[in-house]
Every structure is written in structure tokens, then in C-alpha cells.
Amino acid sequence: MNYFSSDFKLGILGGGQLGKMLLAETRKFDIQTYILDPSSEAPSQFGATKFFQGSLMDFDTVYDFGKKVNVLSIEIENVNLDALDKLEEEGLPVYPSPKTLRLIQNKGRQKDFYVENNIPTSTHKRFENLENLKSDLTSKAVEMPFVWKCAQFGYDGNGVKIVRSLADLENLPNVECIAEQMVPFKNELAVIVTRSVSGEVKTYPVVEMEFHPEANQVEYVICPARIESKVAQKAQEIALKVSKAFHHVGLLAVEMFQTEDDDILVNEVAPRPHNSGHYSIEASYTSQFENHLRAILDLPLGNTASKVAGIMVNLVGAEGYSGPVIYENISNIMAIDGVIPHIYGKRETRPFRKMGHVTIVNEDMVEARKIAEEVKNSIRVISDQSQ
């Protein structure tokens, strides 16, 4: 099939910042791209060939959208899988498949999948709701501390809480959830695996993630991770095992813990472009977004190696500000060599909302990390409407 400068249409469910960055690659190759998103202010609306507003969870909306395109992919997991099943049954290529998404969409089912496939992960227990979890705490069947996660619809730190006392359970939703054993770890790592329709597989280098202690959001992504080569090799081998087990097509971001004993435990996965791979736009020979496109169209995969050290700094809304966004001091950081900002196109900021990221590229990792700190301390995502 001829994808370039043709009538071929690629459909993407979700029009957030991941879709926007993916569109940079479809525009580079002159591939028609249709986007479906519930928001009239979706960042992807301006870059798509056609933009459709509608619910990603509504069967008819997703099904009707799928009938307009030749290949369908996602930038968010929370989509109507029954509609994808029907589209796939009728011959539409859907990547990742609804079968893969079903295993990943529910975090409890995802954790069970790791156990069933002998993939190292932390001990967990599933609960139908919060009340059942509280009952197990009372009977000592679950012991504190542990990590509480809602089974579905969590994102960017939402739906995750460390529970050290009964008081920490207050105000949590009474929904399906899991309790995970706390893991003493040195580092949080990630490996992105790209797998094409015909089975070609490549991995990106292991990255190290530093998280905000309160929001549980990634503040820095550091590539390459500052770990021993034998640990990096183990992380990549486990990521490949996870990829093979899911048999996904496209990207799979595998988030992991490096324990105090240098074991690798899988935390969770995302079957799409991921925050941990944003550095690749500038620092890699082939960005994660281009390789996702190559994989789902069954084109040869690009070189995943890094050209230089890359560090990504997330730009999130500052606490105390909600309203029309202002990027304070952005011109100051743009004056620094090797600093490249990406603004996602969200007009309204609120505390901890992802509004953009900044990539720092440098041949010297130590210097790159130093500049990243300067960037983090300089730029603020605020509004003239403080709370």
C-alpha cells in the first residue's frame, strides 16, 4: 500500500499532546491523518488532516470513526474496545489490537498477566472495591504500607497513592483497585520497545526517571540511565520478554524498578508513545513517534540509538494557578545552547497539568543534568489568575 501523498488515511484515537507530536511525523511523510478526541480544544486538532470531536468510550462514535480510515491506532488506552473488536473483525488493521489493550487497560488484569507469564513484578492483590480492601486490612490479610492503584482510568499519577495508615484511604474512590507491595528501589527505569506488524523488534536505551514526590509525575527523564551496563542489559532483556508476551504492534513503554539488589521488577506498561521517550525527538536517530508510525505501517524500523545525551524536563502547571497559561521565563531558557521547548497547545493551566516539556541535548551527561536543573528552576507554568 502506498502511504505517502496518497488517499491512505491513518486514524488516531486521542488528540492530546502525544497525538500532536505524532502528527509531526505524519506531516513529514505526507500521510493523511484523522483524529478523534472528545475535546474541542484538543492539541491535535490543527495538525490533523481531519479532526472529529466525540467520545472515545462510545461504541458508535469509535466504530463510525474507524470506518473512515485504513489503519487505526491510539494515543490513549481508555477507548471503547468492543468497537475496536468489531472493526478488527471486519478487516480493519487496529494497532495495538483490542486483545492487547484488554490486558493492559485494567491494571489488576495487567499485573495478573505478569505473574502468569513469569515476568518479575511486585506482589499484588486485587479488590472489587475499596470496602473489600478495608476488610482485608482489618483481618490483616493485607499489611501496610502498600501502594493503592485504581484498576482503570488512572493517569499521570492520578489513581495512585501510598497507604501508610487507614487515614490515607480516606477520600479514595470506592472502585476496583489493587494493593501492591512497596518495593525498596534505587531507580525507576523505562525501556521503549518498538515492534512492527511483520515482527521486527528494536529497543531504545534504558532511561532513568525522577519523579515529583507529591504529584507522582515524572520530572526528569535521563537518557542513558546512569546505571551499570549489566543492569541496563537485564532491563532491556525483561522489556523484550514483556513485549513478546503482549505481542503488541507499535510502541510498548515498559516502566520498571531497579531494586536495592539490582533486580528488575516490571511496574506497568503503556502501548503507545510515552513520556519516557520524548527525549528521542532530538536526542535519537529516530524518534519514538516516527518508529511508532513505521511499526504500525510495517515499514522498516529506524535506528533507536542516541546521538547525544538527552534529558527531558516536564513542564506542568504550577501550584496555585489556574487559568490562561503563561510560560514565565521561557525566553531565558531558550537562550541556553541545547535547550528545546515543546509546548503542547493547552490554553488553560491548572496545578500539575502537563503543559509541555523541554529537552536538553549535550555530549556531556553531567553538563546536560546541570542545565536541566537550571531549566527546571527557571521556567514556571503559571497564569495571571492565581487561586
N, C-alpha and C positions, 0 to 999 in steps of 0.2 A: 504494500500500500504506500502511496506517496503522501507523506505528511506535510511536506513543505510547499507553501504557496499553492495550496490545493483546496478542495472542498471538504477535506477531512476536518472533523470537529472533535476536540477533546473537551470532555465535561469534567468540572471540578465541583464537588460538594463542599461548600465552605468558601467564604470570600474574605477571610481575615488577612493578617499580615503574612502568613505562610503562603496563601494563595497569591498575594501581591508579589512576593519575591519569586514565586514560581512563574508568574506571568512575564517577568523579565527575560526568562529563558524561552518561553513560547514566542515572545515578540522577536527575540534574536533569531529564531529559526523560522519565523513567519508561519506559525501554526495557529489556526483558529481555535480560540478557547472560549467556552461557555461556562459561566459561574452561576451557582445558585447559593443564595445566602438570605437569612431572614431579615437582615438589617438594610435599610435604605442608605445607610452611611458606611457600608462595608468597604474596607480599604481597596478591595479588588475591583470595584465597580468601574473604575476609569481605565484600567489596563486590559480588561477582557474585550473580546470581540463582541460578545453579548452578555448582559448581566440580567439575571432573573431574581426577583425577590420572592421568597417563600420559605416555609418551614422545612428544615432538614429531617424532621421527625414525622412528617405527614406522608402517608403512603402515596396518595395520588400525586402530590406535588413532586416527590422524588421520582416516581415512575414516569410521569409525563416529561420531566426534565431529561431523564435518561433516554427517552425515545428520540430526543433531538440530536444526540451525539453518537460518535462512532466508538469511542473508548471512554470509560468513566473511572475517575479516581476521586480521592478525598484529600482534604487538608485538616479534617477533624473526625474523630471516631464516632461521635454521637449522631448517627444518621439512621434512617429507617431501613433496617436490614431485610424486612420482608419485601420491600420494593426492590432492593438490590437482588434478592433471590429470584424474583420473577423476571427481572431484566436479564440476569445471567442465564436463566432457563430459556429465554427467548433468543439467546445468542449474542448478547452484548458483552464484550470483554469488560470486566469490573476488577480493578486492582487497587488495593488488596481485595481479595474475594470476601463475600459476606461470611463464609465459613471461618476465615481468619479473623475477621472483625468480631464475630461472636465469641471467640476465645479471649479476645483482648478487651472488649467493651466492658465486661464485668470483671472487676479486679479480683473478686473471690474466685471466679472461674479461671482467671489468668494464673493465680497462684497455685490452684489445684493442677493446672496444666504443667507447671514446672515440676511439681512433685511427681506426677505421672510419667514425665519424660526424663527423670533423673537429672534435672537441672538444679544446681545448687541455689537455694534461696532460704530466707529466714523462715522459722516456724510460724505458722499462722492458724487461725481458726475462724470459720465463717459463722455469721449470725443473720437471722432473718430480719432482726431489728435491734434497736438499742436496748429495749427492755430485756431481750434474751441475753444480751451481753452483760447487763447488770446482774441478772440472775446467776450467771456463771461466776461473776466476781464475788458475789455473796457466798457461793458454795466453794470458792477457792479453785474452781476449775480453770480460771484464768487469773494470772497474777500480774500485778503492776510492778514496774512500769511496762507499758506497751505502746505501740503506735496504732491509733484508730484511723481507719480509712473507710469512707463511704464507698460502696461497691460500684456505683455508677455516677457519672456526671461530675466527677471531681476534675479540677484542672489548676495548674499554676499555684499549687499549694493549698487551694481550696479543697475541702473534703479530707484533710489530713490533720491529725492532732496528736501530740504526745500526751499520754494519760499517765499521770503520776499519782493521782488521788481521785476519789469519787467526785470531787468538786470539778475536775476537768471534764467530766461528762455532762455537766450542766449546759443547757442551750444547744447541745448537739442534736441533729435531726433524728427522728425515730425511724430510720430507714435501714435497708440491708447494708451490712458493714462487715469488716474484718478486723481482727485484732492480731497484729504482728509482733513477734518478739523483738525487743530492742536489740540492735546489733552494734556492739562497740567497733567503730571503724576508724581507719586512718584517713581514707579519702572516699569521695563519691566520684565514680568514673562513668564514662559512657563510650560506647562504640557504635558507630552507624554502619550497618551492613546494607549494601545495595544488591538486589537480585533481579535479574531480567526474566522476561517471560520464558526464554529458552534455557534458563538456568545458570547463566554466567553470574558469578558472585565476586564481589570485592568488598573490602572493609576499609574504612577511614581509620586514621591513627586514633589511639586511645586519648580521650580528653579528660581533664580534671575539672570538676565543678565545685565552685564555692558558693554556698547558699546564704541568703539573708536569714539571720537567726529567728526573726519574728514572723516574716511573711512566708517562709519556706519556699522562696523563689530563688532561682539561680541568679547570683550577682555577677560572677565571672565564669567564663569557660576558657580553659587554658589548653592550648594545643602546641606541642605534645605535652601529655601529662608528665608531671615531674615525679616519675616512679621508675623503679628498676626495670630493665628490659625483660627479665623473666616474668615479672608481674604483668607487664604490658602484653607479653605473648599469651599468658594464661587468660587474660581478659578478652583478647581477640578470639582465642580458641572457643571460649564459652559463648561469646556473641555469635560465632558461626554455628555452634550447636543449637542455640536458640533459634536462629534464622532457619536452619534446616528443619527443626521441629514444627515451626509455624508454616513453613513452605509458602512464605509470602512472596508477592511480586511488588517491587518498588523498594522503598527505604524501610528499614526497621532500626529504630534507635533503641539500644539496649542499655538501660541505666543499671549500674552495679555499685556494690560496696566493696572496698578493699579492707578486709578485717585487720585487726592488730597482728594476726598470724599470717598475713598476706594471702589468705584465702579470698576467692572472689564469689560473692553472692549476688544473684540477679534480683534487682528490686522490681522493676516493671519495664514495659516496652511501649513504644509508640510506632505504629505502622505508617509513617508519613515523614515529611521533613520535620526537623526538630530543633528546638532552641540550642541544643548542644552542637549543632552543625552549622550555625550561622557564620562562624569564623571562616568557613570554607569558601564563601563568596569571594573574598580577597586573598586568603592565605593558601588555598589549594589549587592544583592544576584544573580540577573540575569541581564545581560547587555541588553540594548535596542536592540542590534544586535541579540542576542540569542532569545529574545522574538519576534522579527520580524519574524525570521525563524520558531519558534514554531507556531506563529499565521497563517502564510500563508500555513503551512503544517498541520494545525488543530491538533497540539499536545497540551497537557496541558500547559497553560501559567505558567511561572516561577514567583517566588517571586520578586516583584518590589521594596521592601523596601531597604533602605540603611543600610549598615553595619557600616559605619563611615561617617563623614562629607567629602564631596568631592568638590573640586574646580578645574575647568578646565581653563587653560590659553591657548589661541590660539597662535600659532606660525605663524606669517605672515612675508612676505618679508619686510625688512627694506627699507625705502625711500632712493633713491639714488643708489640702487644696482640692477643690472640685469645681470644674467649670471649663471654659475655653482655655486650651492649652497654651503655655508659654515655655519655650526651651531656653531657660536662663543660662547665659554664658556659652552658648553653642559656638559662637564665632571664636571664642578663646580656644576651645579645644580643636577647632578646625585649623588653627594656626600651627598646630603641632604636627611634625612630619609623621606620616604613617597612621594617622587617625582618620577613620572614615565613618561618619554617622549614617544611620539608616532610620528614617522617620516613617512610621507605619501609616500615617494618614488618618489617625483618630483625632477628631477635633476637640473632644471633651476628655479631660483628665480626671482621675479620682485616685485616692491612695492605693498604691501598689498595682495600678493598672499598667499592663505592658504597652508602652507608647513608642518604643524604638529600641535600637541597640547601636553600639559603637564598636567597631573592630579596630584593633591596634595591630599593625604588622611591623615586624622588626626582625633582623637577622639574629639579634641577641635577646634570648628569652628574659633574662634579668632586666634588661632595659625595657622590654615590652611590658613586663609586670609593673615596673615603676611608673610608666606612662599611664597604664590602666588605672592605677591608684589616683594619679593626678586627674584623669578624666572623671573618675567616679566622684572625686571631691569637688570638682569644678562645676559640672553641669547639674542643673536641677530642673525637674519637670514640674512646673507649678501653674497657677492660674492667678488672675487678678481678683478672683473670688475665693478668698480663704474661708475655711469652715468656721 
